[in-house]
Amino acid sequence: MAPATASPQTSPPASASPPALADLGLLRVGRARRALTLVAPFACAGLYFAFASHGLWAPAVLTLMYLSFITYGSISHDLVHRTLGLPRRWNEFLLTVIELLAFRSGHAYRLAHLHHHARFPHDDDIEGAAAKMSFLRTLLEGVIFQPRIMAWALARHSRTTPIVVVEIVLVLILLAGCFAALAWTPVFAVYAVLMVMGGWVIPLVTSYIPHNPAGSTAVSQTRLFRGKVASVIALDHLYHLEHHLYPAVPHHNWPELARRLDPYFKSAGVEPVVIGF
């Protein structure tokens, strides 16, 4: 199985160039927006426990699906790129804590993701590796992806290893605690299982579907997505190419970034994958 097809993305003509980041004016995040963003993961976790403790499993599961999506896909992602305008210590603390909600190492994520931005589609890009895999191999990659990037971070980045080690130890302690609590309630173990399983789709949705390793330029190595249906399915997170071109723009501003870049993409001959209308 291959990603959704569309006309091949071509290299832009020599005369075409993307707008300067300074001209876009999309770096600012308001205080209210920042506060809501940072509260959302903890609110989702709280809602899960509220629903699950009352036996309301359908909304509990949906809440965790949303939590898994907004952490790695946008909120933790902003913390990885430090785009929320937070003091550095708070940014690093929240990256650790929010990713721990999903039993992941936030700083291993950062190391792998920034390496991906610098190296895709080279063979040493661990985060983007699924773009070169088959569909079935990508699904298997999801199961082993988090342990792989943790091991990769420990092996390659000795300077930042201490925080990654701490996060891995905390992940193991939290998982052990969730399953130890089975003696009293299944709520914590179910939380752990669902959050770990939620992470299995990461290589599929962040690497296999959006990337084209055969592309020769920045605009041809990542697919451009458009369409109302695609936007709804992706919870308005379908702007992977835009993010690769402007990683300093926070996720709240991706839709506006896409709108402003559409003339450039058109002039560059980039054909979008349109899902829906």
Summary of the structure (lengths in Angstrom):
residues: 277
radius of gyration: 19.1
end to end distance: 23.2
largest distance: 66.5
contacts: 859
relative contact order: 0.17
helix: 66%
strand: 2%
